[in-house]
Amino acid sequence: MAAMSQTKPTALYFTDDHEADRLLAEDPLALLIGFVLDQQVPLQKAFFGPLDLKRRIGGLDAAAIAGMDPDELDRVFRERPALHRFPGAMATKVREVCAIVARDYGGHAERIWTEAADAAELRRRLAALPGFGDMKIGSLAAVLANRFGIEAARGLIPDHPTLGDVDSAQARADYQSWKRAMKASKRSAASR
């Protein structure tokens, strides 16, 4: 079983909303859902999504979300303001991830990382989740290692800035500036 540090953060500074930031630190399923939603929308929107979803359905429970009628969950995601730029696709992915958490981890998302014996097992567990490719795995691993002290995640941290480096609103702004510059550089290189 992977070790967990004694100091758990009281908030992860991924949004501009203190309640959403606290939920991400306190509820492993919220953190996981935030990572599911973190694509093709601003960082703050993606990680505010778990709190918004919790408010709309009355809580975050993996089995309950997995068991929701797909059309109802789709409706919840599309309710204005939509939870994501692609609400239907994200409702499906969140439901699929929650089904895995409910079935394979007894409804406890944190078991994905706290029970991983090593980095290879953690990578395998995360890669089994819909939408979790190498970049998302590396970023989540950095958060788990740097903010929660999950030792099995240390071997998965990439050698560039990630959300795992974000420990304040300023650090988030710095990370987002770095990410914009990296994307601009890639676009420039691709156009040559």
Contact map, one row per residue, 1 for C-alpha under 8 A:
111000000000000000000000000000000000000000000000000000000000000000000000000000000000000000000000000000000000000001111000000000000000000000000000000000000000000000000000000000000000000000000000
111100000000000000000000000000000000000000000000000000000000000000000000000000000000000000000000000000000000000011111100000000000000000000000000000001110000000000000000000000000000000000000000
111110000000000000000000000000000000000000000000000000000000000000000000000000000000000000000000000000000000000001000000000000000000000000000000000011110000000000000000000000000000000000000000
011111000000000000000000000000000000000000000000000000000000000000000000000000000000000000000000000000000000000001000000000000000000000000000000000111100000000000000000000000000000000000000000
001111110000000000000000000000000000000000000000000000000000000000000000000000000000000000000000000000000000000000000000000000000000000000000000000111000000000000000000000000000000000000000000
000111110000000000000000000000000000000000000000000000000000000000000000000000000000000000000000000000000000000000000000000000000000000000000000000010000000000000000000000000000000000000000000
000011111000000000000000000000000000000000000000000000000000000000000000000000000000000000000000000000000000000000000000000000000000000000000000000100000000000000000000000000000000000000000000
000011111100000000000000100000000000000000000000000000000000000000000000000000000000000000000000000000000000000000000000000000000000000000000000001100000000000000000000000000000000000000000000
000000111111000000000000100000000000000000000000000000000000000000000000000000000000000000000000000000000000000000000000000000000000000000000000001100000000000000000000000000000000000000000000
000000011111000000000100110000000000000000000000000000000000000000000000000000000000000000000000000000000000000000000000000000000000000000000000000000000000000000000000000000000000000000000000
000000001111100001001111110000000000000000000000000000000000000000000000000000000000000000000000000000000000000000000000000000000000000000000000000000000000000000000000000000000000000000000000
000000001111110000001101100000000000000000000000000000000000000000000000000000000000000000000000000000000000000000000000000000000000000000000000000000000000000000000111000000000000000000000000
000000000011111100001000000000000000000000000000000000000000000000000000000000000000000000000000000000000000000000000000000000000000000000000000000000000000000000000111100100000000000000000000
000000000001111100001000000000000000000000110010000000000000000000000000000000000000000000000000000000000000000000000000000000000000000000000000000000000000000000100100100100000000000000000000
000000000000111111011000000000000000000000111011000000000000000000000000000000000000000000000000000000000000000000000000000000000000000000000000000000000000000000000000000000000000000000000000
000000000000111111001000000000000000000000010000000000000000000000000000000000000000000000000000000000000000000000000000000000000000000000000000000000000000000000000000100000000000000000000000
000000000000001111111000000000000000000000000001000000000000000000000000000000000000000000000000000000000000000000000000000000000000000000000000000000000000000000000000000000000000000000000000
000000000010001111111100000000000000000000000000000000000000000000000000000000000000000000000000000000000000000000000000000000000000000000000000000000000000000000000000000000000000000000000000
000000000000000011111110000000000000000000000000001000000000000000000000000000000000000000000000000000000000000000000000000000000000000000000000000000000000000000000000000000000000000000000000
000000000000001011111111000000000000000000000011011000000000000000000000000000000000000000000000000000000000000000000000000000000000000000000000000000000000000000000000000000000000000000000000
000000000011111111111111100000000000000000000011000000000000000000000000000000000000000000000000000000000000000000000000000000000000000000000000000000000000000000000000000000000000000000000000
000000000111000001111111110000000000000000000000000000000000000000000000000000000000000000000000000000000000000000000000000000000000000000000000000000000000000000000000000000000000000000000000
000000000010000000111111111001100000000000000000001000000000000000000000000000000000000000000000000000000000000000000000000000000000000000000000000000000000000000000000000000000000000000000000
000000000011000000011111111101100100000000000010010000000000000000000000000000000000000000000000000000000000000000000000000000000000000000000000000000000000000000000000000000000000000000000000
000000011111000000001111111100100000000000000000000000000000000000000000000000000000000000000000000000000000000000000000000000000000000000000000000000000000000000000000000000000000000000000000
000000000110000000000111111100000000000000000000000000000000000000000000000000000000000000000000000000000000000000000000000000000000000000000000000000000000000000000000000000000000000000000000
000000000000000000000011111111100000000000000000000000000000000000000000000000000000000000000000000000000000000000000000000000000000000000000000000000000000000000000000000000000000000000000000
000000000000000000000001111111110000000000000000000000000000000000000000000000000000000000000000000000000001110000000000000000000000000000000000000000000000000000000000000000000000000000000000
000000000000000000000000001111111000000000000000000000000001110000000000000000000000000000000000000000000001110000000000000000000000000000000000000000000000000000000000000000000000000000000000
000000000000000000000011001111111100000000000000011000000001000000000000000000000000000000000000000000000000000000000000000000000000000000000000000000000000000000000000000000000000000000000000
000000000000000000000011101111111110000000000010010000000000000000000000000000000000000000000000000000000000000000000000000000000000000000000000000000000000000000000000000000000000000000000000
000000000000000000000000000111111111000000000000000000000000000000000000000000000000000000000000000000000000100000000000000000000000000000000000000000000000000000000000000000000000000000000000
000000000000000000000000000011111111100000000010110000000000000000000000000000000000000000000100000000000000000000000000000000000000000000000000000000000000000000000000000000000000000000000000
000000000000000000000001000001111111110000000111110000000000000000000000000000000000000000000000000000000000000000000000000000000000000000000000000000000000000000000000000000000000000000000000
000000000000000000000000000000111111110000000110000000000000000000000000000000000000000000000000000000000000000000000000000000000000000100010000000000000000000000000000000000000000000000000000
000000000000000000000000000000011111111000000000000000000000000000000000000000000000000001001100000000000000000000000000000000000011000000000000000000000000000000000000000000000000000000000000
000000000000000000000000000000001111111010000110100000000000000000000000000000000001000001000000000000000000000000000000000000000000000000000000000000000000000000000000000000000000000000000000
000000000000000000000000000000000111111111100110000000000000000000000000000000000000000000000000000000000000000000000000000000000000000000000000000000000000000000000000000000000000000000000000
000000000000000000000000000000000001111111000100000000000000000000000000000000000000000000000000000000000000000000000000000000000000000000000000000000000000000000000000000000000000000000000000
000000000000000000000000000000000000011111000000000000000000000000000000000000000000100000000000000000000000000000000000000000000000000000000000000000000000000000000000000000000000000000000000
000000000000000000000000000000000000111111101100000000000000000000000000000000000001100000000000000000000000000000000000000000000000000000000000000000000000000000000000000000000000000000000000
000000000000000000000000000000000000011111111100000000000000000000000000000000000000000000000000000000000000000000000000000000000000000000000000000000000000000000000000000000000000000000000000
000000000000011000000000000000000000010011111110000000000000000000000000000000000000000000000000000000000000000000000000000000000000000000000000000000000000000000000000000000000000000000000000
000000000000011100000000000000000000000001111111000000000000000000000000000000000000000000000000000000000000000000000000000000000000000000000000000000000000000000000000000000000000000000000000
000000000000001000000000000000000000000011111111100000000000000000000000000000000011000000000000000000000000000000000000000000000000000000000000000000000000000000000000000000000000000000000000
000000000000000000000000000000000110111011111111100000000000000000000000000000000011000000000000000000000000000000000000000000000000000000000000000000000000000000000000000000000000000000000000
000000000000011000011001000000101110110000111111110000000000000000000000000000000000000000000000000000000000000000000000000000000000000000000000000000000000000000000000000000000000000000000000
000000000000001010011000000000000100000000011111111100000000000000000000000000000000000000000000000000000000000000000000000000000000000000000000000000000000000000000000000000000000000000000000
000000000000000000000000000000001100100000001111111110000000000000000000000000000011000000000000000000000000000000000000000000000000000000000000000000000000000000000000000000000000000000000000
000000000000000000010001000001101100000000000011111111000001000000000000000000000000000000000000000000000000000000000000000000000000000000000000000000000000000000000000000000000000000000000000
000000000000000000110010000001000000000000000001111111100000000000000000000000000000000000000000000000000000000000000000000000000000000000000000000000000000000000000000000000000000000000000000
000000000000000000000000000000000000000000000001111111110000000000000000000000000010000000000000000000000000000000000000000000000000000000000000000000000000000000000000000000000000000000000000
000000000000000000000000000000000000000000000000111111111011000000000000000110000010000000000000000000000000000000000000000000000000000000000000000000000000000000000000000000000000000000000000
000000000000000000000000000000000000000000000000011111111111000000000000000000000000000000000000000000000000000000000000000000000000000000000000000000000000000000000000000000000000000000000000
000000000000000000000000000000000000000000000000001111111110000000000000000000000000000000000000000000000000000000000000000000000000000000000000000000000000000000000000000000000000000000000000
000000000000000000000000000000000000000000000000000111111100000000000000000100000000000000000000000000000000000000000000000000000000000000000000000000000000000000000000000000000000000000000000
000000000000000000000000000000000000000000000000000011111111000000000000000100000000000000000000000000000000000000000000000000000000000000000000000000000000000000000000000000000000000000000000
000000000000000000000000000000000000000000000000000001111111000000000000000000000000000000000000000000000000000000000000000000000000000000000000000000000000000000000000000000000000000000000000
000000000000000000000000000000000000000000000000000011101111100000000000000000000000000000000000000000000000000000000000000000000000000000000000000000000000000000000000000000000000000000000000
000000000000000000000000000011000000000000000000010011001111110110000000000000000000000000000000000000000000000000000000000000000000000000000000000000000000000000000000000000000000000000000000
000000000000000000000000000010000000000000000000000000000011111110000000000000000000000000000000000000000010000000000000000000000000000000000000000000000000000000000000000000000000000000000000
000000000000000000000000000010000000000000000000000000000001111111000000000000000000000000000000011011000011000000000000000000000000000000000000000000000000000000000000000000000000000000000000
000000000000000000000000000000000000000000000000000000000000111111100000000000000000000000000000011011000010000000000000000000000000000000000000000000000000000000000000000000000000000000000000
000000000000000000000000000000000000000000000000000000000001111111110000000000000000000000000000000000000000000000000000000000000000000000000000000000000000000000000000000000000000000000000000
000000000000000000000000000000000000000000000000000000000001111111110000100000000000000000000010011000000000000000000000000000000000000000000000000000000000000000000000000000000000000000000000
000000000000000000000000000000000000000000000000000000000000011111110000000000000000000000000011011001000000000000000000000000000000000000000000000000000000000000000000000000000000000000000000
000000000000000000000000000000000000000000000000000000000000001111111000000000000000000000000000001000000000000000000000000000000000000000000000000000000000000000000000000000000000000000000000
000000000000000000000000000000000000000000000000000000000000000111111101100000000000000000000000000000000000000000000000000000000000000000000000000000000000000000000000000000000000000000000000
000000000000000000000000000000000000000000000000000000000000000000111111100000000000000000000000000000000000000000000000000000000000000000000000000000000000000000000000000000000000000000000000
000000000000000000000000000000000000000000000000000000000000000000011111110000000000000000110010000000000000000000000000000000000000000000000000000000000000000000000000000000000000000000000000
000000000000000000000000000000000000000000000000000000000000000000001111111000000000000000000000000000000000000000000000000000000000000000000000000000000000000000000000000000000000000000000000
000000000000000000000000000000000000000000000000000000000000000000011111111100000000000000000000000000000000000000000000000000000000000000000000000000000000000000000000000000000000000000000000
000000000000000000000000000000000000000000000000000000000000000010011111111110000000000000100000000000000000000000000000000000000000000000000000000000000000000000000000000000000000000000000000
000000000000000000000000000000000000000000000000000000000000000000000111111111000000001100110000000000000000000000000000000000000000000000000000000000000000000000000000000000000000000000000000
000000000000000000000000000000000000000000000000000000000000000000000011111111100000000000000000000000000000000000000000000000000000000000000000000000000000000000000000000000000000000000000000
000000000000000000000000000000000000000000000000000010011000000000000001111111100000000000000000000000000000000000000000000000000000000000000000000000000000000000000000000000000000000000000000
000000000000000000000000000000000000000000000000000010000000000000000000111111100111001101100000000000000000000000000000000000000000000000000000000000000000000000000000000000000000000000000000
000000000000000000000000000000000000000000000000000000000000000000000000011111111111001100000000000000000000000000000000000000000000000000000000000000000000000000000000000000000000000000000000
000000000000000000000000000000000000000000000000000000000000000000000000001111111110000000000000000000000000000000000000000000000000000000000000000000000000000000000000000000000000000000000000
000000000000000000000000000000000000000000000000000000000000000000000000000001111110000000000000000000000000000000000000000000000000000000000000000000000000000000000000000000000000000000000000
000000000000000000000000000000000000000000000000000000000000000000000000000001111110000000000000000000000000000000000000000000000000000000000000000000000000000000000000000000000000000000000000
000000000000000000000000000000000000000000000000000000000000000000000000000011111111101000000000000000000000000000000000000000000000000000000000000000000000000000000000000000000000000000000000
000000000000000000000000000000000000000000001100100110000000000000000000000011111111101000000000000000000000000000000000000000000000000000000000000000000000000000000000000000000000000000000000
000000000000000000000000000000000000100010001100100000000000000000000000000011000111111001000000000000000000000000000000000000000000000000000000000000000000000000000000000000000000000000000000
000000000000000000000000000000000000000110000000000000000000000000000000000000000111111000000000000000000000000000000000000000000000000000000000000000000000000000000000000000000000000000000000
000000000000000000000000000000000000000000000000000000000000000000000000000000000001111111000000000000000000000000000000000000000000000000000000000000000000000000000000000000000000000000000000
000000000000000000000000000000000000000000000000000000000000000000000000010011000111111111100000000000000000000000000000000000000000000000000000000000000000000000000000000000000000000000000000
000000000000000000000000000000000000000000000000000000000000000000000000010011000000011111110000000000000000000000000000000000000000000000000000000000000000000000000000000000000000000000000000
000000000000000000000000000000000000000000000000000000000000000000000000000000000000011111111000000000000000000000000000000000000000000000000000000000000000000000000000000000000000000000000000
000000000000000000000000000000000001100000000000000000000000000000000000000010000001011111111100000000000000000000000000000000000000000000000000000000000000000000000000000000000000000000000000
000000000000000000000000000000000000000000000000000000000000000000000100110010000000001111111110000000000000000000000000000000000000000000000000000000000000000000000000000000000000000000000000
000000000000000000000000000000000000000000000000000000000000000000000100010000000000000111111111000000000000000000000000000000000000000000000000000000000000000000000000000000000000000000000000
000000000000000000000000000000000001000000000000000000000000000000000000000000000000000011111111100000000000000000000000000000000110000000000000000000000000000000000000000000000000000000000000
000000000000000000000000000000001001000000000000000000000000000000000000000000000000000001111111110000000000000000000000000000000000000000000000000000000000000000000000000000000000000000000000
000000000000000000000000000000000000000000000000000000000000000011000100000000000000000000111111111000000000000000000000000000000000000000000000000000000000000000000000000000000000000000000000
000000000000000000000000000000000000000000000000000000000000000001000000000000000000000000011111111100000000000000000000000000001100000000000000000000000000000000000000000000000000000000000000
000000000000000000000000000000000000000000000000000000000000000000000000000000000000000000001111111110000000000000000000000000001100000000000000000000000000000000000000000000000000000000000000
000000000000000000000000000000000000000000000000000000000000011011000000000000000000000000000111111111000010000000000000000000000000000000000000000000000000000000000000000000000000000000000000
000000000000000000000000000000000000000000000000000000000000011011100000000000000000000000000011111111100000000000000000000000000000000000000000000000000000000000000000000000000000000000000000
000000000000000000000000000000000000000000000000000000000000000000000000000000000000000000000001111111111000000000000000000000001000000000000000000000000000000000000000000000000000000000000000
000000000000000000000000000000000000000000000000000000000000011000000000000000000000000000000000111111111111100100000000000000000000000000000000000000000000000000000000000000000000000000000000
000000000000000000000000000000000000000000000000000000000000011001000000000000000000000000000000011111111111000000000000000000000000000000000000000000000000000000000000000000000000000000000000
000000000000000000000000000000000000000000000000000000000000000000000000000000000000000000000000001111111110000000000000000000000000000000000000000000000000000000000000000000000000000000000000
000000000000000000000000000000000000000000000000000000000000000000000000000000000000000000000000000111111110000000000000000000000000000000000000000000000000000000000000000000000000000000000000
000000000000000000000000000000000000000000000000000000000000000000000000000000000000000000000000000111111111101100000000000000000000000000000000000000000000000000000000000000000000000000000000
000000000000000000000000000000000000000000000000000000000000000000000000000000000000000000000000000011111111000000000000000000000000000000000000000000000000000000000000000000000000000000000000
000000000000000000000000000000000000000000000000000000000000111000000000000000000000000000000000010011111111100000000000000000000000000000000000000000000000000000000000000000000000000000000000
000000000000000000000000000110000000000000000000000000000000010000000000000000000000000000000000000011001111111100000000000000000000000000000000000000000000000000000000000000000000000000000000
000000000000000000000000000110010000000000000000000000000000000000000000000000000000000000000000000010001011111100000000000000000000000000000000000000000000000000000000000000000000000000000000
000000000000000000000000000110000000000000000000000000000000000000000000000000000000000000000000000000000001111111000000000000000000000000000000000000000000000000000000000000000000000000000000
000000000000000000000000000000000000000000000000000000000000000000000000000000000000000000000000000000001001111111110000000000000000000000000000000000000000000000000000000000000000000000000000
000000000000000000000000000000000000000000000000000000000000000000000000000000000000000000000000000010001001111111110000010011000000000000000000000000000000000000000000000000000000000000000000
010000000000000000000000000000000000000000000000000000000000000000000000000000000000000000000000000000000000011111110000010000000000000000000000000001011000000000000000000000000000000000000000
111100000000000000000000000000000000000000000000000000000000000000000000000000000000000000000000000000000000011111110000000000000000000000000000000001000000000000000000000000000000000000000000
110000000000000000000000000000000000000000000000000000000000000000000000000000000000000000000000000000000000001111111000000000000000000000000000000000000000000000000000000000000000000000000000
110000000000000000000000000000000000000000000000000000000000000000000000000000000000000000000000000000000000001111111110110010000000000000000000000000010000000000000000000000000000000000000000
110000000000000000000000000000000000000000000000000000000000000000000000000000000000000000000000000000000000000000111110110000000000000000000000000000010000000000000000000000000000000000000000
010000000000000000000000000000000000000000000000000000000000000000000000000000000000000000000000000000000000000000011111110000000000000000000000000000111000000000000000000000000000000000000000
000000000000000000000000000000000000000000000000000000000000000000000000000000000000000000000000000000000000000000011111111000000000000000000000000000011111000000000000000000000000000000000000
000000000000000000000000000000000000000000000000000000000000000000000000000000000000000000000000000000000000000000000111111100000000000000000000000000000000000000000000000000000000000000000000
000000000000000000000000000000000000000000000000000000000000000000000000000000000000000000000000000000000000000000011111111110000000000000000000000000000000000000000000000000000000000000000000
000000000000000000000000000000000000000000000000000000000000000000000000000000000000000000000000000000000000000110011111111111000000000000000000000000011000000000000000000000000000000000000000
000000000000000000000000000000000000000000000000000000000000000000000000000000000000000000000000000000000000000000000011111111100000000010000000000000000001000000000000000000000000000000000000
000000000000000000000000000000000000000000000000000000000000000000000000000000000000000000000000000000000000000000000001111111110000000000000000000000000000000000000000000000000000000000000000
000000000000000000000000000000000000000000000000000000000000000000000000000000000000000000000000000000000000000100010000111111111000000000000000000000000000000000000000000000000000000000000000
000000000000000000000000000000000000000000000000000000000000000000000000000000000000000000000000000000000000000100000000011111111001000010000000000000000000000000000000000000000000000000000000
000000000000000000000000000000000000000000000000000000000000000000000000000000000000000000000000000000000000000000000000001111111101110010000000000000000000000000000000000000000000000000000000
000000000000000000000000000000000000000000000000000000000000000000000000000000000000000000000000000000000000000000000000000111111101000000000000000000000000000000000000000000000000000000000000
000000000000000000000000000000000000000000000000000000000000000000000000000000000000000000000001100100000000000000000000000011111111000000000000000000000000000000000000000000000000000000000000
000000000000000000000000000000000000000000000000000000000000000000000000000000000000000000001001100000000000000000000000000000111111000000000000000000000000000000000000000000000000000000000000
000000000000000000000000000000000001000000000000000000000000000000000000000000000000000000001000000000000000000000000000000000001111100000000000000000000000000000000000000000000000000000000000
000000000000000000000000000000000001000000000000000000000000000000000000000000000000000000000000000000000000000000000000000001111111111110000000000000000000000000000000000000000000000000000000
000000000000000000000000000000000000000000000000000000000000000000000000000000000000000000000000000000000000000000000000000000100011111110000000000000000000000000000000000000000000000000000000
000000000000000000000000000000000000000000000000000000000000000000000000000000000000000000000000000000000000000000000000000000100001111111000000000000000000000000000000000000000000000000000000
000000000000000000000000000000000000000000000000000000000000000000000000000000000000000000000000000000000000000000000000000000000001111111100000000000000000000000000000000000000000000000000000
000000000000000000000000000000000010000000000000000000000000000000000000000000000000000000000000000000000000000000000000000000000001111111110000000000000000000000000000000000000000000000000000
000000000000000000000000000000000000000000000000000000000000000000000000000000000000000000000000000000000000000000000000001001100001111111111000000000000001000000000000000000000000000000000000
000000000000000000000000000000000000000000000000000000000000000000000000000000000000000000000000000000000000000000000000000000000000011111111100000000000001110001000000000000000000000000000000
000000000000000000000000000000000000000000000000000000000000000000000000000000000000000000000000000000000000000000000000000000000000001111111110000000000000110001110000000000000000000000000000
000000000000000000000000000000000010000000000000000000000000000000000000000000000000000000000000000000000000000000000000000000000000000111111111000000000000000000110000000000000000000000000000
000000000000000000000000000000000000000000000000000000000000000000000000000000000000000000000000000000000000000000000000000000000000000011111111100000001101100000010000000000000000000000000000
000000000000000000000000000000000000000000000000000000000000000000000000000000000000000000000000000000000000000000000000000000000000000001111111111000001101110001111000000000000000000000000000
000000000000000000000000000000000000000000000000000000000000000000000000000000000000000000000000000000000000000000000000000000000000000000111111111100000000000000111000000000000000000000000000
000000000000000000000000000000000000000000000000000000000000000000000000000000000000000000000000000000000000000000000000000000000000000000011111111111001000000000010000000000000000000000000000
000000000000000000000000000000000000000000000000000000000000000000000000000000000000000000000000000000000000000000000000000000000000000000001111111111111100000000010000000000000000000000000000
000000000000000000000000000000000000000000000000000000000000000000000000000000000000000000000000000000000000000000000000000000000000000000000111111111000000000000011000000000000000000000000000
000000011000000000000000000000000000000000000000000000000000000000000000000000000000000000000000000000000000000000000000000000000000000000000111111110000000000000010000000000000000000000000000
000110111000000000000000000000000000000000000000000000000000000000000000000000000000000000000000000000000000000000000000000000000000000000000011111111000000000000000000000000000000000000000000
001111000000000000000000000000000000000000000000000000000000000000000000000000000000000000000000000000000000000000000000000000000000000000000001111111100000000000000000000000000000000000000000
011110000000000000000000000000000000000000000000000000000000000000000000000000000000000000000000000000000000000011000000000000000000000000000001110111111100000000000000000000000000000000000000
011100000000000000000000000000000000000000000000000000000000000000000000000000000000000000000000000000000000000000000100000000000000000000000000100011111100000000000000000000000000000000000000
011000000000000000000000000000000000000000000000000000000000000000000000000000000000000000000000000000000000000010011110010000000000000000000000100001111110000000000000000000000000000000000000
000000000000000000000000000000000000000000000000000000000000000000000000000000000000000000000000000000000000000010000110010000000000000000001101100001111111100000000000000000000000000000000000
000000000000000000000000000000000000000000000000000000000000000000000000000000000000000000000000000000000000000000000010000000000000000000001100100001111111100000000000000000000000000000000000
000000000000000000000000000000000000000000000000000000000000000000000000000000000000000000000000000000000000000000000010000000000000000000000000000000011111100000000000000000000000000000000000
000000000000000000000000000000000000000000000000000000000000000000000000000000000000000000000000000000000000000000000010001000000000000011001100000000001111110000000000000000000000000000000000
000000000000000000000000000000000000000000000000000000000000000000000000000000000000000000000000000000000000000000000000000000000000000001101100000000001111111000000000000000000000000000000000
000000000000000000000000000000000000000000000000000000000000000000000000000000000000000000000000000000000000000000000000000000000000000001100100000000000001111111000000000000000000000000000000
000000000000000000000000000000000000000000000000000000000000000000000000000000000000000000000000000000000000000000000000000000000000000000000000000000000000111110000000000000000000000000000000
000000000000000000000000000000000000000000000000000000000000000000000000000000000000000000000000000000000000000000000000000000000000000000000000000000000000011111000000000000000000000000000000
000000000000000000000000000000000000000000000000000000000000000000000000000000000000000000000000000000000000000000000000000000000000000000000000000000000000011111111000000000100100000000000000
000000000000000000000000000000000000000000000000000000000000000000000000000000000000000000000000000000000000000000000000000000000000000001100100000000000000010111111100000000100000000000000000
000000000000010000000000000000000000000000000000000000000000000000000000000000000000000000000000000000000000000000000000000000000000000000110110000000000000000011111100000100100000000000000000
000000000000000000000000000000000000000000000000000000000000000000000000000000000000000000000000000000000000000000000000000000000000000000111111111000000000000011111110000000000000000000000000
000000000000000000000000000000000000000000000000000000000000000000000000000000000000000000000000000000000000000000000000000000000000000000000110010000000000000011111110001000100000000000000000
000000000001110000000000000000000000000000000000000000000000000000000000000000000000000000000000000000000000000000000000000000000000000000000000000000000000000001111111101100100000000000000000
000000000001100000000000000000000000000000000000000000000000000000000000000000000000000000000000000000000000000000000000000000000000000000000000000000000000000000011111101100000000000000000000
000000000001100000000000000000000000000000000000000000000000000000000000000000000000000000000000000000000000000000000000000000000000000000000000000000000000000000000111111100000000000000000000
000000000000110100000000000000000000000000000000000000000000000000000000000000000000000000000000000000000000000000000000000000000000000000000000000000000000000000000111111110000000000000000000
000000000000000000000000000000000000000000000000000000000000000000000000000000000000000000000000000000000000000000000000000000000000000000000000000000000000000000000001111111000000000000000000
000000000000000000000000000000000000000000000000000000000000000000000000000000000000000000000000000000000000000000000000000000000000000000000000000000000000000000001111111111100000000000000000
000000000000110000000000000000000000000000000000000000000000000000000000000000000000000000000000000000000000000000000000000000000000000000000000000000000000000000100111111111110000000000000000
000000000000000000000000000000000000000000000000000000000000000000000000000000000000000000000000000000000000000000000000000000000000000000000000000000000000000000000000111111111000000000000000
000000000000000000000000000000000000000000000000000000000000000000000000000000000000000000000000000000000000000000000000000000000000000000000000000000000000000000000000011111111100000000000000
000000000000000000000000000000000000000000000000000000000000000000000000000000000000000000000000000000000000000000000000000000000000000000000000000000000000000011101100001111111110000000000000
000000000000000000000000000000000000000000000000000000000000000000000000000000000000000000000000000000000000000000000000000000000000000000000000000000000000000000000000000111111111000000000000
000000000000000000000000000000000000000000000000000000000000000000000000000000000000000000000000000000000000000000000000000000000000000000000000000000000000000000000000000011111111100000000000
000000000000000000000000000000000000000000000000000000000000000000000000000000000000000000000000000000000000000000000000000000000000000000000000000000000000000010000000000001111111110000000000
000000000000000000000000000000000000000000000000000000000000000000000000000000000000000000000000000000000000000000000000000000000000000000000000000000000000000000000000000000111111111000000000
000000000000000000000000000000000000000000000000000000000000000000000000000000000000000000000000000000000000000000000000000000000000000000000000000000000000000000000000000000011111111100000000
000000000000000000000000000000000000000000000000000000000000000000000000000000000000000000000000000000000000000000000000000000000000000000000000000000000000000000000000000000001111111110000000
000000000000000000000000000000000000000000000000000000000000000000000000000000000000000000000000000000000000000000000000000000000000000000000000000000000000000000000000000000000111111111000000
000000000000000000000000000000000000000000000000000000000000000000000000000000000000000000000000000000000000000000000000000000000000000000000000000000000000000000000000000000000011111111100000
000000000000000000000000000000000000000000000000000000000000000000000000000000000000000000000000000000000000000000000000000000000000000000000000000000000000000000000000000000000001111111110000
000000000000000000000000000000000000000000000000000000000000000000000000000000000000000000000000000000000000000000000000000000000000000000000000000000000000000000000000000000000000111111111000
000000000000000000000000000000000000000000000000000000000000000000000000000000000000000000000000000000000000000000000000000000000000000000000000000000000000000000000000000000000000011111111100
000000000000000000000000000000000000000000000000000000000000000000000000000000000000000000000000000000000000000000000000000000000000000000000000000000000000000000000000000000000000001111111110
000000000000000000000000000000000000000000000000000000000000000000000000000000000000000000000000000000000000000000000000000000000000000000000000000000000000000000000000000000000000000111111111
000000000000000000000000000000000000000000000000000000000000000000000000000000000000000000000000000000000000000000000000000000000000000000000000000000000000000000000000000000000000000011111111
000000000000000000000000000000000000000000000000000000000000000000000000000000000000000000000000000000000000000000000000000000000000000000000000000000000000000000000000000000000000000001111111
000000000000000000000000000000000000000000000000000000000000000000000000000000000000000000000000000000000000000000000000000000000000000000000000000000000000000000000000000000000000000000111111
000000000000000000000000000000000000000000000000000000000000000000000000000000000000000000000000000000000000000000000000000000000000000000000000000000000000000000000000000000000000000000011111
